[in-house]
Structures are given as structure tokens and as C-alpha cells.
Amino acid sequence: MGKSAIFIDSNSIGNFHEVFNAAFFKILEARFENILYLSSKSSYENLKNILVDNDVNSHSNKIEFKEIKVLEGRKSHHIFSRKIYASILLFFLLLKYKNRDVILANLNEFGTLYFNFISNIFKINLTIIAHGELEYLIQDVPKNKPIFVYKKLLQRFFKNKISNNIKIIALGAPIREKLIELYPKNNGAVVSMEHPYFFKNVPGEKQFSLPVKMGIVGAIGENKGMLSFIELSERLKDVIMDKKLELYVIGKHGYKIENYPLLNFITKANTIIPSNEYNEAIKELNAILFFYKQNQYQLTASGAIFDAINHEKPVIAIENNYFNHICSYGKIGYLCEDINEMESIIRKLIKHEVSLESVKEFNELKHAFSWENINYPIQDV
């Protein structure tokens, strides 16, 4: 067990990244003797609720919490403002705690303008967890959107040699490998660990009977394959109308429900679903569908796939590198080449020509990604 650390989450509000934050919190507890945890009050309260819900004790004598201001709002201009404000706050916090080991909960794009400089000048041991922001590096993004600015800032950061005092944590070996493939000069700056999660013992599998219930979960949008899901619903209209199949949208979305009569939305547009309602809706599914393109999730982990594992719901998904990595620990369902194969699998399931029973190994998957079995990846800080 090592010395003390400062953990700074200048981005999370409410239930954002709540399960990951709580799981990583426990990993930090096991690694450090004392932790100063800086975040919004709502994020910290949510983290504690996750621990209680999962019957996990916190060593409160090791933790000191201090509230920092995190700007709220979920629209793009709110997020832009939050990132800029956070980068200013982080600058002064890094100066304040320059003699301590500092861990950042996410890679702030505007902070990349000074991370190397401040770390080199003051010899700050700085560790940064990289989440979905890495995906901007390889995405085609419109130049009139804030994410274009994020992309350029991140590309500038990784193209230059990252300070020897900085470590970037990638959430999975294939993500680290892809990042090093793009920026080989920073091979020594990037480490990896698996995405930690809290898994629960779930009740018996949802009985497989008609109508079969399937759906997409998490944050719903075109970048998560909503258009492909709509196309699949139209292809399967015959079995939907025959009441052999029901398709669900479980998560926040921005769609007019009345325009998609073949889909069942569990909430209105632009509405955040409480965690308990979200989990209850997933329990009713027989399988979860993923439509991420094959070039997606090369640089980020999928939180929704862990929701599927947690609820022991087999997936039917387009194959990609990250899902292949998940499956290296155990079977999770059917990984398909394209939407044509997904349609074929679903029709065969309805006809009982194939089974979900033979393609799931959830005990193995839960063991691999449980926070209890994942170590902090930097031992000598």
C-alpha cells in the first residue's frame, strides 16, 4: 500500500460515470493510505449510494472529501463551458497539491494545453484516466461543433512527447494498443487496466417466450447506432406485427416517439431515466442489441456492455475490437458482421433454431471485470 493521493473529478455531476467512479474509488482505497477526494457534492453522494446499494463498505477514515464547483448542464454549450472552467480550476489545484500524487478522473481537453508544462516544472506526478474523449482522436467531426476543438487539442497533446511525470490510464489493453499505434512516441506514458464494475447477483434469466423482448440501452443517438436499430425494426416488421418480437429503447434519447411505431420507448425525449427504472427495464429484456460500427470503440470502453453483463443479458452486436476483447474472457452472445446477420440471428431465435444459452459465460466475465480483481495499474508513483 502506498502513500496518499489527490483524486480530482472536475467533470461529473449527478449519476455521470457513477458505477465506474465508485468502482475506481474502491481500487484507490486498496492502493493508497489516504485519499483526498475532490468532486461535486452530487457526484460524491451518488458514489456513496452506489457503495451502499452494492453492500460495499468504505474505509471512511482513509477518505477526506472536499467539494469543488462543477458547472451543470447537459447541452453542448454547457459541456464546453464546464470543460473550460474545469481546466482553469485544475491549473490552480495542481499548483496547490504539487507535492502530492494527483489523479484526474478524466482527460480535460483544455488542460492538455498546460499539463506537460506544469508537470515538468513542478515535478508533479500526474495520472489521468481516459474515457470517451479519446474517441475524438479518430472521429470525423464537423468543424462548427465544440468536439472539433476537443479533437484538435487532444491530437496536439498526443503528437508531442508527454511528460515523464504523466501517466494516461486506458481502460483496456486494446485501447492502449490503438493509442500507441497512433502515437508510438508516447508508448511509455500510457498504461492500461480493465474497466472496473460493480456486479450484482441477478434473479433467474427472463423466461424465453413470445414475444421475445430485445432493446438498446444507455445513451441513445445516431453515434450509438439508432439509425441501424430503426432499420432493423423495419426489416423485422412482420414478426413485430405478429407479436413475436418487441423492441425497446431504454435510455435517454432525442427522438419523437410517435414517428417510430415499431419501437417501444420507456421514456419521453430528452428525459433522464432514474437508475432504478433503467435497471428494471433491462431486467425485462431477453437480449440487448448493439449497433456500434466496426471502427467505433477503438479508443473507449463501452459502459452499456457492462450493464448487459451485470444483468446477465446476452448481446447481439456488430463485431468490433473492444467487444472481441470482452469475449476473450468469456462468451457474451452473438457478434455479427453486419445488420443482415443480426436480423438472421433474431429470426432464428424466434423460431428456436438457435439458443442464447450456449453463448453466455457471465460468471467468467464478472470475475474479469469486477473491481475486486482489478489493481491500480501504477505501482511506483
C-alpha positions as CSV (number, residue, x, y, z in Angstrom):
1,M,0.0,0.0,0.0
2,G,1.4,3.4,-1.0
3,K,1.2,7.0,0.2
4,S,-1.6,9.5,-0.1
5,A,-3.2,10.7,-3.3
6,I,-5.4,13.5,-4.6
7,F,-8.3,12.4,-6.8
8,I,-10.0,15.2,-8.7
9,D,-13.2,14.8,-10.6
10,S,-13.9,18.2,-12.2
11,N,-16.4,16.8,-14.7
12,S,-19.0,14.5,-13.1
13,I,-22.4,15.7,-11.9
14,G,-25.2,13.5,-10.5
15,N,-25.0,10.0,-11.9
16,F,-22.5,10.6,-14.6
17,H,-20.0,7.7,-14.7
18,E,-21.4,6.7,-11.3
19,V,-20.6,3.0,-11.4
20,F,-17.1,3.4,-12.8
21,N,-16.4,6.2,-10.2
22,A,-17.5,4.0,-7.3
23,A,-15.5,1.0,-8.6
24,F,-12.4,3.1,-9.2
25,F,-12.9,4.6,-5.7
26,K,-12.5,1.2,-4.2
27,I,-9.4,0.5,-6.3
28,L,-7.9,3.7,-5.0
29,E,-8.7,2.7,-1.4
30,A,-6.8,-0.5,-1.8
31,R,-3.8,1.3,-3.3
32,F,-3.3,4.4,-1.1
33,E,-3.2,5.0,2.6
34,N,-5.0,8.4,2.4
35,I,-7.1,9.9,-0.3
36,L,-8.3,13.5,-0.7
37,Y,-11.4,13.2,-3.0
38,L,-12.4,16.4,-4.8
39,S,-15.6,16.4,-6.8
40,S,-19.1,17.9,-7.0
41,K,-21.3,17.1,-4.0
42,S,-23.9,15.4,-6.2
43,S,-21.3,13.1,-7.7
44,Y,-19.8,12.1,-4.4
45,E,-23.2,11.4,-2.9
46,N,-24.1,9.3,-5.8
47,L,-20.8,7.4,-5.4
48,K,-21.6,6.7,-1.8
49,N,-25.1,5.5,-2.7
50,I,-23.6,3.0,-5.2
51,L,-21.4,1.6,-2.5
52,V,-24.4,1.2,-0.1
53,D,-26.5,-0.4,-2.9
54,N,-23.8,-2.9,-3.5
55,D,-23.2,-3.6,0.2
56,V,-19.6,-2.4,-0.1
57,N,-18.0,-0.7,2.9
58,S,-15.9,2.4,2.6
59,H,-12.9,3.0,4.8
60,S,-14.1,6.5,5.7
61,N,-11.0,7.0,7.9
62,K,-8.9,7.0,4.8
63,I,-11.0,9.4,2.8
64,E,-11.3,13.2,3.0
65,F,-13.9,14.7,0.8
66,K,-13.9,18.3,-0.4
67,E,-16.5,19.8,-2.7
68,I,-15.4,21.6,-5.8
69,K,-17.6,23.6,-8.2
70,V,-18.6,21.7,-11.4
71,L,-20.7,23.6,-13.9
72,E,-24.0,21.8,-14.6
73,G,-26.0,21.4,-17.8
74,R,-26.0,18.7,-20.5
75,K,-26.2,20.5,-23.8
76,S,-23.1,21.0,-25.9
77,H,-22.5,24.6,-24.8
78,H,-22.9,23.6,-21.2
79,I,-20.3,20.9,-21.6
80,F,-18.0,23.3,-23.4
81,S,-18.2,25.8,-20.5
82,R,-17.8,23.1,-17.9
83,K,-14.6,21.9,-19.6
84,I,-13.1,25.4,-19.8
85,Y,-14.0,26.2,-16.2
86,A,-12.6,22.8,-15.1
87,S,-9.3,23.4,-16.9
88,I,-8.8,26.7,-15.0
89,L,-9.7,25.1,-11.7
90,L,-7.4,22.2,-12.4
91,F,-4.5,24.5,-13.0
92,F,-4.7,26.0,-9.6
93,L,-5.5,22.7,-7.9
94,L,-2.4,21.2,-9.5
95,L,-0.3,24.0,-8.1
96,K,-1.9,23.7,-4.7
97,Y,-1.2,20.0,-4.5
98,K,2.0,19.9,-6.5
99,N,3.8,17.9,-3.8
100,R,1.2,15.1,-3.8
101,D,0.3,12.4,-6.3
102,V,-2.6,13.7,-8.3
103,I,-5.2,11.5,-10.2
104,L,-7.6,13.1,-12.6
105,A,-10.9,11.4,-13.3
106,N,-10.9,12.4,-17.0
107,L,-8.7,13.9,-19.6
108,N,-9.7,17.6,-19.8
109,E,-9.0,18.8,-23.4
110,F,-8.2,22.4,-22.4
111,G,-6.0,21.1,-19.6
112,T,-3.8,19.4,-22.2
113,L,-2.5,22.9,-23.1
114,Y,-0.5,23.1,-19.8
115,F,-0.3,19.5,-18.4
116,N,3.2,18.8,-19.7
117,F,4.5,22.3,-18.8
118,I,3.2,22.3,-15.2
119,S,4.1,18.7,-14.6
120,N,7.7,19.2,-15.8
121,I,8.3,22.5,-14.0
122,F,6.9,21.4,-10.6
123,K,7.7,17.6,-10.9
124,I,4.0,16.7,-10.3
125,N,3.2,13.0,-10.5
126,L,0.0,13.2,-12.6
127,T,-2.2,10.3,-13.6
128,I,-5.1,10.8,-15.9
129,I,-8.0,8.3,-16.7
130,A,-9.0,8.5,-20.3
131,H,-12.7,7.8,-21.2
132,G,-14.7,8.5,-24.3
133,E,-12.8,11.7,-25.0
134,L,-10.1,9.6,-26.7
135,E,-12.6,8.6,-29.4
136,Y,-12.5,12.2,-30.7
137,L,-8.9,11.5,-31.9
138,I,-10.2,9.3,-34.8
139,Q,-13.7,10.6,-35.3
140,D,-14.8,12.7,-38.3
141,V,-16.4,15.7,-36.6
142,P,-18.0,18.9,-38.0
143,K,-15.7,21.9,-37.8
144,N,-18.5,24.1,-36.4
145,K,-19.0,21.9,-33.3
146,P,-17.2,22.0,-29.9
147,I,-16.0,18.5,-30.4
148,F,-13.8,19.7,-33.3
149,V,-11.9,21.9,-30.8
150,Y,-11.6,18.9,-28.4
151,K,-10.2,16.7,-31.2
152,K,-7.6,19.3,-32.2
153,L,-6.5,19.8,-28.5
154,L,-6.2,16.1,-27.9
155,Q,-4.3,15.5,-31.2
156,R,-1.8,18.2,-30.3
157,F,-1.3,16.7,-26.8
158,F,-0.6,13.2,-28.1
159,K,1.5,14.2,-31.1
160,N,4.0,15.8,-28.7
161,K,6.1,13.8,-26.2
162,I,4.1,13.5,-23.0
163,S,6.0,14.4,-19.8
164,N,7.7,11.5,-18.0
165,N,5.7,12.6,-14.9
166,I,2.4,11.9,-16.5
167,K,0.6,8.6,-17.0
168,I,-2.5,8.0,-19.0
169,I,-4.8,5.1,-18.0
170,A,-6.5,3.5,-20.9
171,L,-9.5,1.3,-20.0
172,G,-8.5,-1.9,-21.7
173,A,-5.4,-3.3,-23.5
174,P,-6.8,-2.9,-27.0
175,I,-7.4,0.8,-26.3
176,R,-3.8,1.3,-25.2
177,E,-2.6,-0.7,-28.2
178,K,-4.6,1.5,-30.6
179,L,-3.4,4.7,-28.9
180,I,0.2,3.6,-29.1
181,E,-0.3,2.6,-32.8
182,L,-1.4,6.2,-33.4
183,Y,1.2,7.9,-31.2
184,P,4.2,5.5,-30.8
185,K,6.4,8.1,-29.2
186,N,4.2,8.0,-26.1
187,N,4.4,4.3,-25.5
188,G,5.8,4.8,-22.0
189,A,3.2,7.3,-21.0
190,V,0.1,5.0,-21.5
191,V,-0.8,2.1,-19.2
192,S,-4.0,0.1,-19.2
193,M,-6.4,-1.5,-16.8
194,E,-9.7,-3.2,-17.3
195,H,-12.9,-1.1,-16.9
196,P,-13.9,-1.9,-13.3
197,Y,-17.6,-2.5,-12.4
198,F,-19.9,-3.5,-9.6
199,F,-21.7,-6.7,-10.4
200,K,-24.8,-7.9,-8.6
201,N,-26.3,-11.4,-8.2
202,V,-29.3,-11.2,-10.5
203,P,-32.5,-13.3,-10.5
204,G,-33.1,-16.1,-12.9
205,E,-33.0,-15.4,-16.6
206,K,-36.0,-13.8,-18.2
207,Q,-38.2,-16.6,-19.5
208,F,-37.7,-17.0,-23.2
209,S,-41.2,-16.9,-24.6
210,L,-43.0,-15.0,-27.3
211,P,-42.9,-12.1,-27.7
212,V,-39.1,-12.0,-27.4
213,K,-38.0,-8.7,-25.9
214,M,-34.8,-7.0,-27.1
215,G,-33.6,-3.4,-27.0
216,I,-30.8,-0.9,-27.0
217,V,-29.6,0.6,-23.7
218,G,-27.6,3.6,-22.4
219,A,-27.3,7.0,-24.1
220,I,-29.2,6.7,-27.4
221,G,-28.2,8.5,-30.5
222,E,-27.0,8.1,-34.1
223,N,-23.5,7.6,-32.8
224,K,-24.7,4.6,-30.9
225,G,-26.4,3.1,-33.9
226,M,-30.0,4.3,-33.6
227,L,-30.5,4.6,-37.3
228,S,-29.4,0.9,-37.7
229,F,-31.8,0.0,-34.9
230,I,-34.7,1.8,-36.8
231,E,-33.7,0.0,-40.0
232,L,-33.7,-3.4,-38.2
233,S,-37.2,-2.7,-36.8
234,E,-38.5,-2.1,-40.3
235,R,-36.8,-5.3,-41.5
236,L,-38.5,-7.2,-38.7
237,K,-41.8,-5.6,-39.0
238,D,-43.6,-8.9,-39.8
239,V,-42.6,-10.6,-36.6
240,I,-43.3,-7.4,-34.6
241,M,-46.8,-7.2,-36.0
242,D,-47.3,-10.9,-35.3
243,K,-46.4,-10.1,-31.7
244,K,-43.4,-12.4,-31.8
245,L,-40.9,-9.7,-31.1
246,E,-40.8,-6.4,-29.1
247,L,-38.1,-3.8,-29.5
248,Y,-37.3,-1.3,-26.7
249,V,-35.3,1.9,-26.4
250,I,-34.0,2.1,-22.8
251,G,-32.1,5.3,-22.1
252,K,-32.1,9.0,-22.8
253,H,-32.9,9.9,-26.4
254,G,-33.9,12.8,-28.5
255,Y,-36.5,11.2,-30.8
256,K,-40.2,11.8,-31.4
257,I,-41.8,8.6,-30.2
258,E,-44.8,8.9,-32.5
259,N,-42.5,8.6,-35.5
260,Y,-41.4,5.1,-34.6
261,P,-44.4,2.9,-34.0
262,L,-42.4,-0.3,-34.2
263,L,-40.3,0.7,-31.2
264,N,-41.2,0.9,-27.5
265,F,-39.6,3.9,-25.8
266,I,-39.7,3.7,-22.0
267,T,-39.4,7.5,-21.6
268,K,-40.1,10.7,-23.4
269,A,-37.5,12.6,-25.4
270,N,-34.6,14.3,-23.5
271,T,-35.6,12.7,-20.2
272,I,-33.1,11.2,-17.8
273,I,-34.1,7.8,-16.6
274,P,-33.6,7.1,-12.8
275,S,-31.1,4.3,-12.3
276,N,-33.7,2.0,-10.7
277,E,-36.1,2.4,-13.6
278,Y,-33.3,1.9,-16.1
279,N,-32.3,-1.4,-14.4
280,E,-35.8,-2.6,-14.0
281,A,-36.4,-2.1,-17.8
282,I,-33.3,-4.0,-18.7
283,K,-34.4,-7.0,-16.5
284,E,-37.4,-7.5,-18.8
285,L,-35.2,-8.0,-21.9
286,N,-34.1,-11.3,-23.3
287,A,-31.2,-9.8,-25.1
288,I,-29.5,-6.4,-25.6
289,L,-28.6,-5.1,-29.1
290,F,-25.5,-3.1,-30.0
291,F,-25.0,-1.4,-33.4
292,Y,-21.7,0.3,-32.9
293,K,-19.8,0.4,-36.2
294,Q,-16.7,-1.7,-36.5
295,N,-14.5,1.4,-36.4
296,Q,-16.1,2.6,-33.1
297,Y,-14.9,1.8,-29.6
298,Q,-11.3,1.6,-30.7
299,L,-10.3,4.1,-28.1
300,T,-13.0,3.9,-25.4
301,A,-14.7,1.3,-23.3
302,S,-18.5,0.7,-23.5
303,G,-20.3,1.2,-20.3
304,A,-23.5,-0.2,-21.7
305,I,-21.9,-3.6,-22.4
306,F,-21.2,-3.9,-18.6
307,D,-24.9,-3.2,-17.9
308,A,-25.6,-6.2,-20.1
309,I,-23.0,-8.3,-18.2
310,N,-24.4,-7.1,-14.9
311,H,-27.9,-8.2,-15.8
312,E,-26.6,-11.4,-17.5
313,K,-28.3,-10.4,-20.8
314,P,-26.8,-11.9,-23.9
315,V,-26.0,-9.4,-26.6
316,I,-26.5,-9.5,-30.3
317,A,-24.0,-6.9,-31.7
318,I,-21.9,-5.7,-34.6
319,E,-18.4,-7.0,-34.0
320,N,-15.7,-4.6,-33.0
321,N,-12.3,-4.7,-31.4
322,Y,-13.5,-3.9,-27.9
323,F,-16.3,-6.5,-27.9
324,N,-13.8,-9.1,-29.2
325,H,-11.6,-8.1,-26.2
326,I,-14.5,-8.6,-23.8
327,C,-15.2,-12.0,-25.3
328,S,-11.6,-13.1,-24.7
329,Y,-12.7,-13.6,-21.1
330,G,-16.0,-15.4,-21.8
331,K,-18.9,-15.7,-24.3
332,I,-21.3,-12.8,-24.2
333,G,-23.7,-13.5,-27.1
334,Y,-23.6,-13.2,-30.9
335,L,-21.1,-10.9,-32.6
336,C,-22.2,-10.3,-36.1
337,E,-20.5,-8.9,-39.3
338,D,-23.4,-6.6,-40.1
339,I,-27.1,-5.9,-39.6
340,N,-28.0,-8.6,-42.1
341,E,-26.5,-11.2,-39.8
342,M,-28.2,-9.6,-36.7
343,E,-31.6,-9.9,-38.4
344,S,-30.8,-13.6,-39.3
345,I,-29.9,-14.4,-35.7
346,I,-33.0,-12.8,-34.3
347,R,-35.3,-14.6,-36.7
348,K,-33.6,-17.9,-35.8
349,L,-34.0,-17.2,-32.1
350,I,-37.7,-16.5,-32.5
351,K,-38.0,-19.9,-34.4
352,H,-35.9,-21.6,-31.7
353,E,-33.3,-22.6,-34.3
354,V,-30.5,-21.1,-32.2
355,S,-30.2,-20.5,-28.5
356,L,-28.9,-17.8,-26.2
357,E,-27.9,-20.4,-23.6
358,S,-24.8,-21.6,-25.5
359,V,-23.3,-18.2,-26.0
360,K,-23.1,-16.8,-22.4
361,E,-20.4,-17.2,-19.8
362,F,-21.3,-14.4,-17.4
363,N,-19.5,-15.8,-14.3
364,E,-16.2,-15.6,-16.1
365,L,-16.9,-12.1,-17.4
366,K,-18.0,-10.8,-14.0
367,H,-14.8,-12.2,-12.4
368,A,-12.6,-10.5,-15.0
369,F,-14.2,-7.0,-14.7
370,S,-15.1,-6.9,-11.0
371,W,-13.4,-4.1,-9.2
372,E,-12.2,-6.6,-6.6
373,N,-10.0,-8.3,-9.2
374,I,-8.5,-5.2,-10.8
375,N,-5.4,-3.5,-9.4
376,Y,-4.4,0.1,-9.8
377,P,-2.0,-0.1,-12.8
378,I,0.7,2.3,-11.5
379,Q,2.5,0.8,-8.5
380,D,5.6,3.1,-8.3
381,V,4.2,6.6,-8.1
